[in-house]
């Protein structure tokens, strides 16, 4: 018996996650200095995007901004590197 169910196309959020999350994560590791903090910030930004749904005009820009601004409270403060 063969499986005839078709796989649904990825949602806009899923496609955006696949496209943006690797680069976003690398950038946040550089900004925060900790992989686990970057993991949490990326995840939280995409959760917030899913909650907001279609109300976000530019999802890619919104996710980047949200991940940087709403970094986890456990993360160290951002400092300038000179």
Secondary structure, DSSP 8 states (H G I E B T S, - for coil): -----------HHHHHHHHHHHHHHHHHHHHHS-HHHHHHHHHHHHHHHHHHGGG-S-HHHHHHHHHHHT--TTS-------
